[in-house]
């Protein structure tokens, strides 16, 4: 009997032959910056290898969308209202607040400040969208290009609007939204708060009673108060463009496939739908040889090995106080340390630590001498650690990073530290624990085995579903009927109300009947006594 892996491999071979040379589709891309772009770029490179034409809508002011002359990806650059200096100011001010101010807020202060910050981003994203939608020359070109599908990162709304205007299928690629708002209401994904922790709650799926209370409060806040984006303004904008009453969540709900950038090695088990595919780690690769200078440094570590330290591409430098604290902690461990850092050299930097503006992170994590990974917890880095089976010391800074580290910690492969309050001793102790306590390495390797034990690789699965959408002109047959129900109908509140009404009516009738019979019986008894 043919194995599952062999069947899947043959299926993928058939699919690839379907889109052979000259039969490729046309893909329009609405991207997002930084790590989001790295994931999308991996998918796009694979689509290009399979003879698909790919066009990326690139704003004139951006950080991440490199134009590679050696790639067949086409970048359509459109003029934006914001200059690069204005974009730079908005981004770094927002990042500073996320890292240094937001964590200090009270529960409700956190939500207030968080929503205010996201609405600043929302204004910028809306401007980007308008720069495309109201660009008549660009929109005419897109209309005439006859795209087969649009691949979009919903962190910046507009991909859904373009899909509506161009009348083409929509594929989303994302990690999650705060409170899982759009996956839940636009995607229809069922997420029971009794055992599915709300995004940003930093809870596990094994909650105590009080943790479930907290999770329900988070759910209510995200459902009835917190808006990821300024939805009123987006609804007005969409209504203006389409010429009919339209809501942002409604157009997002028309997505044919949601490619979620996690997998069950990191995720807690929860219900899924047919049009949700989990493709975490699609960018991961076997380690390649290191540059000679780095390899020599790694080999000089002897039996102790090395520790890789990176807080991601968005955080190259830190305050002097935090940098010195970290350097002092690293100086105490026996391992050599490769630290991606662009700021002023810390005064407490030890002889075992080298600073790099860039490191081949994936290749280092796959090196046999790497003992631990100190990371902010970005999804890309987390999956590289899982892929290579490396235990983690997590120092989350913002967004999904807190949940990523909590998930790894719950699975026994990480220790979590607080960036603003940790001391050099805390960092030293955490690194000593993950490198000396065998359970952390064992659990990291267990997650790695789970990740690798898939019938189809994540990247192949992502590309398959994009091609699937192109072949079938969408995938409405995979969308649940929940999209056609309102909130009352979805939770069967109308049915419960009807049944309660029926019960109340029966009770009322029985009560009245009993009272009537009692009154009759009483009157009859009195009449007999008089006689």
C-alpha positions in Angstrom: 0.0 0.0 0.0 1.4 3.4 -1.0 2.5 5.6 1.9 0.9 8.9 2.7 4.2 10.7 2.0 4.6 9.0 -1.4 0.9 9.8 -2.3 1.4 13.5 -1.3 4.6 13.7 -3.4 2.9 12.3 -6.5 0.0 14.7 -6.0 2.4 17.6 -5.8 4.2 16.3 -8.9 0.9 16.2 -10.8 0.1 19.7 -9.7 3.5 21.0 -10.8 3.0 19.4 -14.2 -0.4 21.0 -14.5 1.3 24.4 -14.3 4.3 23.6 -16.5 6.2 26.0 -18.7 3.8 28.4 -20.4 0.9 27.5 -18.2 1.8 29.6 -15.2 -0.7 31.9 -13.6 -0.4 35.7 -12.8 -0.1 36.6 -9.1 -0.6 40.1 -7.7 0.9 40.8 -4.3 -0.1 43.2 -1.6 2.8 42.9 0.9 3.8 44.0 4.4 7.2 45.1 5.7 10.0 43.3 7.6 9.6 39.6 8.7 6.2 39.5 7.0 7.9 40.3 3.7 10.6 37.6 4.2 7.8 35.0 4.4 6.0 36.3 1.4 9.2 36.5 -0.6 9.9 32.9 0.1 6.6 31.9 -1.4 7.0 34.3 -4.3 10.4 32.9 -5.2 8.9 29.4 -5.3 6.0 30.6 -7.5 8.5 32.1 -9.9 10.4 28.8 -10.1 7.1 27.2 -11.2 6.7 29.7 -14.1 4.1 32.0 -12.5 4.3 35.7 -13.2 4.5 37.7 -9.9 3.9 41.4 -9.5 4.5 43.1 -6.1 2.9 46.5 -5.4 5.8 48.4 -3.9 5.3 51.9 -2.3 8.0 54.4 -3.2 8.8 54.9 0.5 9.6 51.5 2.2 12.1 49.6 4.3 12.1 46.0 3.1 11.0 45.5 -0.5 14.4 45.0 -2.2 14.4 45.0 -6.0 16.6 42.2 -7.0 17.6 42.4 -10.7 18.4 38.6 -10.7 14.8 37.7 -9.7 11.9 37.3 -12.1 9.6 39.0 -9.6 8.2 42.3 -11.0 8.0 45.3 -8.6 5.4 47.9 -9.5 6.4 51.0 -7.6 3.7 53.5 -6.9 4.2 57.1 -5.5 3.2 57.4 -1.9 2.0 60.4 0.2 4.5 59.7 2.9 8.2 60.3 2.4 10.8 57.9 3.7 11.8 60.3 6.5 8.2 60.6 7.6 7.8 56.8 7.5 11.0 56.4 9.4 9.8 58.7 12.2 6.4 57.0 12.4 7.9 53.6 12.6 10.6 54.2 15.2 8.3 56.2 17.5 5.8 53.4 17.3 8.5 50.8 18.0 9.8 52.8 21.0 6.3 52.9 22.5 5.7 49.2 21.9 9.0 48.2 23.7 9.4 50.8 26.5 5.9 52.3 27.3 3.2 49.8 26.5 4.3 47.0 28.9 4.2 49.5 31.8 0.5 50.2 31.4 -2.3 48.8 33.6 -4.8 46.3 32.1 -7.2 48.9 30.6 -4.4 51.4 30.1 -2.7 48.8 27.9 -5.8 48.5 25.7 -6.3 52.2 25.4 -2.7 52.9 24.5 -2.5 49.9 22.2 -5.6 50.9 20.2 -4.3 54.5 19.9 -1.0 53.2 18.5 -2.7 50.9 16.1 -4.9 53.6 14.8 -1.8 55.7 14.0 -0.7 52.8 11.9 -4.2 52.5 10.5 -4.0 56.1 9.2 -0.8 55.3 7.4 -2.1 52.1 5.9 -5.3 53.8 4.7 -3.1 56.4 2.9 -1.1 53.6 1.3 -4.3 52.0 0.1 -5.6 55.3 -1.3 -2.3 55.9 -3.1 -3.1 52.8 -5.1 -6.9 52.8 -5.4 -7.0 56.5 -6.6 -4.0 56.0 -9.0 -6.0 55.8 -12.2 -3.0 54.8 -14.4 -1.9 52.0 -12.0 -5.5 50.7 -11.5 -6.0 50.6 -15.3 -2.8 48.6 -15.7 -3.9 46.2 -13.0 -7.3 45.8 -14.6 -5.7 45.0 -18.0 -3.2 42.5 -16.5 -5.9 39.9 -15.9 -4.4 38.5 -12.7 -5.5 35.0 -11.5 -5.1 35.6 -7.8 -4.0 38.2 -5.3 -1.7 37.2 -2.4 -2.0 39.6 0.5 -0.8 40.2 4.0 -4.0 41.4 5.8 -1.9 43.3 8.4 -2.3 46.2 5.9 -5.9 46.2 4.7 -6.5 46.8 1.0 -5.6 43.5 -0.6 -9.3 42.5 -0.1 -10.4 45.8 -1.7 -8.2 45.2 -4.7 -9.6 41.6 -5.0 -13.1 43.0 -5.0 -12.4 45.7 -7.6 -10.4 43.3 -9.9 -12.8 40.5 -9.3 -10.1 37.9 -8.6 -9.7 35.3 -5.8 -7.9 36.4 -2.6 -5.3 34.4 -0.5 -4.2 35.7 2.9 -0.8 35.1 4.5 -0.6 36.0 8.2 0.5 35.0 11.8 -2.5 36.4 13.7 -4.4 39.6 14.5 -4.7 41.0 18.1 -7.4 38.9 19.7 -7.7 36.8 16.6 -10.3 39.4 15.5 -10.1 38.8 11.7 -9.5 35.1 11.8 -12.5 34.8 14.0 -15.0 37.2 12.4 -13.8 37.5 8.9 -12.4 33.9 8.6 -15.1 32.3 10.7 -12.5 30.4 12.7 -14.1 29.0 15.9 -11.9 29.8 19.0 -13.7 28.8 22.2 -12.2 30.9 25.1 -12.5 28.0 27.5 -9.4 26.4 26.1 -8.1 28.6 23.2 -6.0 31.5 24.7 -6.7 34.9 23.1 -3.8 36.3 21.2 -1.7 38.7 23.3 -3.1 37.2 26.5 0.2 35.2 27.2 -1.9 32.2 28.4 -1.6 28.5 27.6 -4.4 26.1 26.6 -4.3 24.6 30.1 -5.9 27.5 32.1 -6.9 27.7 35.7 -10.3 29.1 36.6 -8.9 32.6 37.1 -7.0 32.4 33.8 -10.2 31.4 32.0 -11.8 34.5 33.6 -8.9 36.6 32.3 -9.3 35.0 28.8 -13.0 35.7 28.7 -12.4 39.3 29.7 -9.8 39.6 26.9 -12.3 38.0 24.5 -15.0 40.5 25.4 -12.6 43.5 25.1 -11.5 42.4 21.6 -15.0 41.5 20.5 -17.0 44.5 21.7 -14.6 47.3 22.2 -11.1 47.1 20.8 -10.8 47.7 17.0 -7.6 46.5 15.4 -7.9 49.3 12.8 -10.2 52.3 12.7 -13.0 50.3 11.2 -15.4 53.2 10.9 -13.0 55.1 8.6 -12.2 52.0 6.6 -15.8 51.2 6.2 -16.5 54.7 4.9 -13.5 54.5 2.5 -14.6 51.1 1.2 -18.2 52.3 0.7 -16.9 55.3 -1.2 -14.8 53.2 -3.5 -17.3 50.4 -4.2 -20.4 52.7 -4.3 -22.4 50.6 -1.9 -22.4 50.1 1.9 -19.4 47.9 2.6 -17.5 46.9 5.8 -13.8 46.0 6.0 -14.6 42.7 7.8 -17.1 41.7 5.1 -14.6 42.1 2.3 -11.9 40.3 4.3 -14.4 37.5 4.8 -14.3 36.8 1.1 -10.7 35.4 1.3 -10.6 32.0 -0.3 -7.6 30.6 1.7 -5.9 31.8 4.9 -2.3 30.7 5.1 -1.3 30.8 8.8 2.4 31.1 9.4 2.4 28.6 12.3 2.0 24.8 12.7 1.1 22.4 15.5 4.7 22.2 16.7 4.1 25.8 18.1 0.3 26.2 18.1 -1.9 24.8 20.8 -4.6 22.5 19.3 -7.8 24.2 18.4 -10.6 23.9 15.8 -9.8 24.7 12.2 -11.7 25.2 8.9 -11.1 23.7 5.4 -9.8 27.0 4.1 -7.2 27.5 6.8 -3.8 26.0 6.1 -1.0 26.1 8.7 2.4 26.6 7.0 4.7 27.6 9.8 8.4 27.4 9.0 8.0 27.6 5.2 11.2 29.8 5.1 13.4 27.3 7.0 16.3 25.6 5.3 19.1 23.2 6.1 22.2 25.0 7.4 24.8 26.1 4.9 28.5 26.5 5.7 29.4 29.6 7.7 31.7 32.4 6.4 35.3 31.6 7.4 35.6 34.3 10.0 32.4 33.2 11.8 33.3 29.5 11.5 36.7 30.1 13.1 35.1 31.9 16.0 32.5 29.2 16.4 35.2 26.5 16.4 37.2 28.4 19.0 34.4 27.8 21.5 35.6 24.2 22.2 33.3 21.9 24.1 31.2 24.7 25.5 29.8 25.7 22.1 28.1 29.0 21.1 25.1 31.0 21.9 23.3 33.0 19.2 21.8 36.3 20.2 19.5 38.4 18.0 16.5 40.7 18.8 15.5 40.7 15.1 15.9 42.9 12.1 13.7 45.7 13.5 15.8 46.2 16.7 19.4 46.7 15.9 20.3 48.8 18.9 19.2 49.3 22.6 19.4 51.9 25.3 22.9 52.1 26.8 21.6 50.8 30.2 19.9 47.7 28.7 22.8 46.9 26.4 25.3 47.0 29.2 23.1 44.8 31.3 22.8 42.2 28.5 26.6 42.3 27.8 27.4 41.8 31.5 25.1 38.7 31.6 26.6 37.2 28.4 30.1 37.8 29.8 29.5 35.3 32.6 28.7 32.2 30.5 31.4 29.8 29.3 30.0 29.7 25.7 31.1 32.1 22.9 28.4 34.5 21.9 27.5 35.9 18.4 25.4 39.0 19.1 23.6 40.8 16.3 23.9 44.4 17.5 24.3 47.8 15.7 24.5 50.2 18.6 27.4 51.6 20.6 29.7 48.9 21.9 28.7 48.1 25.5 31.3 48.9 28.2 30.6 45.5 29.9 31.1 43.4 26.8 33.1 40.3 27.6 35.9 38.7 25.6 33.6 35.7 24.8 31.1 38.0 22.9 31.4 39.4 19.4 29.1 42.0 17.9 27.8 41.6 14.3 25.6 43.9 12.2 24.4 40.8 10.4 24.6 37.1 11.2 23.6 34.1 9.1 21.1 33.1 11.8 19.6 30.0 10.2 23.0 28.6 9.4 24.3 29.3 12.9 21.2 27.7 14.5 21.9 24.6 12.4 25.5 24.4 13.5 26.4 21.5 15.7 28.2 23.8 18.2 25.1 26.0 18.9 23.7 25.4 22.4 21.0 28.1 22.8 19.3 31.0 21.0 18.5 34.3 22.7 15.7 35.9 20.8 12.9 38.4 20.9 10.5 35.7 19.8 9.7 36.7 16.2 7.9 33.9 14.4 10.7 33.5 11.8 13.4 33.1 14.4 11.3 30.8 16.5 10.7 28.5 13.6 14.4 28.4 12.7 15.0 27.3 16.3 12.3 24.7 16.1 13.6 23.5 12.7 17.1 22.9 14.1 16.0 21.8 17.6 17.7 24.7 19.6 16.4 25.7 23.1 15.5 29.3 23.5 15.8 32.2 26.0 13.0 34.5 25.0 13.0 38.3 25.6 9.8 39.3 23.9 9.4 43.0 22.9 6.0 43.4 21.2 3.2 41.9 19.1 3.1 38.1 18.7 6.5 37.6 20.4 5.0 37.3 23.9 2.7 34.5 22.8 5.4 32.7 20.7 7.7 32.5 23.8 4.8 31.5 26.1 4.0 28.6 23.6 7.6 27.4 23.6 7.9 27.8 27.4 4.7 25.7 27.9 6.2 23.0 25.6 9.4 23.0 27.7 11.7 24.4 25.1 12.2 28.0 26.4 12.7 30.3 29.3 11.0 33.7 29.2 12.6 36.9 30.5 11.2 40.5 30.9 13.2 42.9 28.8 12.5 45.9 31.0 13.1 44.3 34.4 15.6 41.5 33.8 19.1 41.7 35.3 22.4 40.4 34.0 22.0 37.6 36.7 18.6 36.7 35.3 20.1 36.4 31.8 23.1 34.4 33.0 20.8 32.0 35.0 18.5 31.5 32.1 21.3 30.6 29.7 22.9 28.3 32.3 19.6 26.5 32.7 18.8 25.9 29.0 22.3 24.8 28.2 22.9 22.6 31.2 19.4 21.1 31.8 18.9 18.3 29.3 15.1 18.6 29.2 15.2 21.9 27.2 17.3 20.4 24.4 15.2 17.2 24.5 11.9 19.2 24.2 13.4 21.4 21.4 14.4 18.3 19.5 10.9 16.8 20.0 9.3 19.9 18.5 11.8 19.7 15.6 10.8 16.1 14.9 7.1 17.1 14.9 7.9 19.9 12.5 9.8 17.7 10.1 7.3 14.9 10.2 4.9 16.3 7.7 3.7 14.6 4.5 4.2 17.8 2.5 6.7 20.6 3.3 5.1 23.9 4.5 6.4 25.8 1.4 5.0 23.2 -1.0 1.7 23.3 0.8 1.5 27.1 0.6 2.3 27.0 -3.1 -0.2 24.2 -3.7 -3.1 26.1 -2.2 -2.3 29.3 -4.2 -2.2 27.2 -7.4 -5.4 25.4 -6.3 -7.1 28.8 -6.1 -5.9 29.7 -9.5 -7.1 26.4 -11.0 -10.6 26.6 -9.5 -11.0 30.4 -9.7 -11.4 30.6 -6.0 -12.5 28.2 -3.2 -16.0 29.2 -2.1 -16.8 25.6 -1.6 -14.4 25.6 1.4 -16.0 28.5 3.2 -18.4 27.7 6.0 -22.0 28.9 6.1 -21.1 30.9 9.2 -20.3 33.8 6.9 -24.0 34.1 6.0 -25.1 34.3 9.7 -25.2 37.3 11.9 -23.8 37.2 15.5 -27.2 36.2 17.0 -27.7 33.4 14.5 -24.1 32.1 14.8 -24.5 31.6 18.5 -28.1 30.3 18.1 -29.4 33.0 20.4 -32.5 33.3 18.3 -33.1 29.5 18.6 -32.5 29.6 22.4 -34.9 32.6 22.6 -37.5 30.7 20.7 -37.2 27.6 22.8 -37.2 29.6 26.0 -40.3 31.4 24.7 -42.0 28.0 24.0 -41.1 26.7 27.4 -42.3 29.9 29.0 -45.6 29.7 27.0 -46.1 26.0 28.1 -45.4 26.9 31.7 -47.7 29.9 31.5 -50.5 27.8 30.0 -50.0 24.9 32.5 -49.9 27.4 35.4 -53.1 29.2 34.2 -54.8 25.8 33.7 -53.8 24.6 37.2 -55.0 27.9 38.7 -58.2 27.6 36.8 -58.8 24.0 37.9 -58.0 24.9 41.5 -60.4 27.8 41.5 -63.1 25.6 40.0 -62.4 22.9 42.5 -62.5 25.4 45.4 -65.8 26.9 44.2 -67.4 23.5 43.7 -66.3 22.5 47.3 -67.7 25.6 48.8 -71.0 25.1 47.0 -71.3 21.5 48.2 -70.7 22.7 51.8 -73.5 25.2 51.6 -75.9 22.6 50.4 
